[in-house]
Amino acid sequence: MSRALDATDVLVVGAGVAGLACARDLLAAGVSVRVVEAGDAVGGRMRSDRIGGYVVDRGFQVFNTAYPQVRRRFDLKELRLRPFTPGFLVHTPTGRLNFSDPTRRPRTLPELLSGRLAGPRDLAALGLLSARDMLLPPGRLKRRPDTTARTAFADAGISEAFVERFFRPFVSGVFLEDELETSARVFHLVWRSMLRGTICLPTEGIGVVPRALAAGLPEGAVRLETPAAGLTDDGVLTTGGQEIPARAVVVATGPGAVPVLLPEVSLPDYRIVTTYYHVAPRSPLGEPTLLVDTRRRFLNTCVLSDVVPSYAPPGRTLVATSVLGRDGQGRERELRAALGEAYGTGTDDWDLLTVRTIEDALPAMPPPQPLTRTTRVAPGRYVCGDHRATASVQGALASGARAAREVLRDLRR
Ligand SMILES: Cc1cc2nc3c(=O)[nH]c(=O)nc-3n(C[C@H](O)[C@H](O)[C@H](O)COP(=O)(O)OP(=O)(O)OC[C@H]3O[C@@H](n4cnc5c(N)ncnc54)[C@H](O)[C@@H]3O)c2cc1C
């Protein structure tokens, strides 16, 4: 560093993964940093609760080991991850189809080639698209002109029927929209990570991920239950009326507080999702696999306790099912009927444990997507989070990293 910095160089507002990653990078560069967080724990959208012996994430989500920021920042062993099978199941009106990645599970190749999932042309087009996404350097993917995921599938020679049976039900659960209007660039990068990595859940719940980041900060660096009410010329004003001075402020609050703290920053629309957590007397599946529905009555469902047995008390089964939008009257009843059909089992003896609706779950990512945006807003003011990059943990972490780089560059000038 060209010169020593004051005691409170940077104040990060928000202890989601973006804010925590930013704080960690600043700290590693020798800058003093504090974080204020409105909630009673770190994690933002990645938090887990315990309800009567069950682990309940605040909305079903998965953790992808191939994300570059994940590989850079985490000791995956420490997170004690449990994998999903590489692939997913598709419930169709004519029965269940199984898509398993043949490069990881060669013994599933005969089933893939049987024609039940797709004909030879679609399989060849899927293979080519996947090989390109997996093998081309990401820079090439990023430089391609952007379009919607739907157009990208058509351009890749994939038939509409196969898109409806395979990509649409699966992709809706990833981007929390079911019109395939998400940027193709974002789709290709996410598909690349799915093919190269493993989707997992930490044994103690998704909330372990931000806690691992926070554990690398000095004690007392994160102040919980301290919402920022506004930015001042010298730092941040908390809702308690205290002014915390800082040379630079990074707003990492997610969409809720950005309009108040930084009204000049425009935000994308956000997707709403609801996850229903059911307790069943036994597993209706018996394998750690995602199940999607061609009729899209739900985005995806899985038997969480088949993935991570400790998500449920011994001998009990926890099922998570996500739907687009909010809960509403009769929605759970209809969902239960759809789940009964998809799992091929009665659901009368299932109990609803809890429901989680996440209003600002994921930013919409229509084309063209720049993938990453500057975090500089004004001198000494920065913004980061998944809305400044891609809608994922990778995007949030990368945006936090970019904020740290930009703050450092400006402080050292
Ligand atoms: C249901 C669901 C499913 C998902 N599935 C996946 C998935 O499978 N894979 C994937 O990669 N990603 C997934 N995501 C996305 C991922 O969780 C987010 O992209 C990421 O957690 C966003 O982190 P962030 O730090 O940008 O924002 P946030 O997590 O929203 O963090 C913002 C923080 O700021 C705090 N804050 C707000 N206002 C203030 C204030 N005024 N003062 C102080 N603090 C404030 C909040 O309390 C919060 O802690 C999913 C998200 C949800 C909700």
The ligand as a Gaussian input file, in Angstrom:
#p B3LYP/6-31G(d) Opt

LIG

0 1
 C      -34.788000     -19.233000      -2.835000
 C      -33.461000     -18.929000      -3.454000
 C      -32.832000     -19.890000      -4.219000
 C      -31.569000     -19.637000      -4.745000
 N      -30.934000     -20.628000      -5.424000
 C      -29.645000     -20.448000      -5.776000
 C      -28.903000     -21.535000      -6.295000
 O      -29.397000     -22.664000      -6.362000
 N      -27.620000     -21.320000      -6.695000
 C      -27.027000     -20.074000      -6.587000
 O      -25.860000     -19.926000      -6.936000
 N      -27.720000     -19.027000      -6.078000
 C      -28.997000     -19.190000      -5.663000
 N      -29.687000     -18.155000      -5.103000
 C      -29.085000     -16.820000      -5.130000
 C      -28.102000     -16.496000      -4.025000
 O      -28.576000     -16.944000      -2.777000
 C      -27.931000     -14.984000      -4.024000
 O      -27.498000     -14.582000      -5.308000
 C      -26.925000     -14.468000      -3.002000
 O      -27.154000     -15.022000      -1.740000
 C      -27.059000     -12.950000      -2.948000
 O      -26.123000     -12.424000      -2.037000
 P      -25.994000     -10.856000      -1.813000
 O      -24.920000     -10.675000      -0.820000
 O      -25.881000     -10.175000      -3.137000
 O      -27.397000     -10.355000      -1.215000
 P      -28.172000     -10.777000       0.122000
 O      -27.974000     -12.185000       0.420000
 O      -29.575000     -10.314000      -0.107000
 O      -27.498000      -9.923000       1.267000
 C      -27.864000      -8.604000       1.607000
 C      -27.670000      -8.388000       3.104000
 O      -27.870000      -7.001000       3.400000
 C      -28.644000      -6.901000       4.581000
 N      -29.322000      -5.599000       4.586000
 C      -30.418000      -5.221000       3.891000
 N      -30.717000      -3.929000       4.157000
 C      -29.805000      -3.500000       5.036000
 C      -29.599000      -2.250000       5.696000
 N      -30.380000      -1.196000       5.498000
 N      -28.554000      -2.136000       6.567000
 C      -27.716000      -3.205000       6.804000
 N      -27.894000      -4.402000       6.195000
 C      -28.913000      -4.545000       5.328000
 C      -29.597000      -8.078000       4.505000
 O      -30.134000      -8.378000       5.780000
 C      -28.674000      -9.149000       3.943000
 O      -28.012000      -9.844000       4.983000
 C      -30.954000     -18.372000      -4.560000
 C      -31.591000     -17.393000      -3.794000
 C      -32.823000     -17.678000      -3.225000
 C      -33.448000     -16.636000      -2.343000

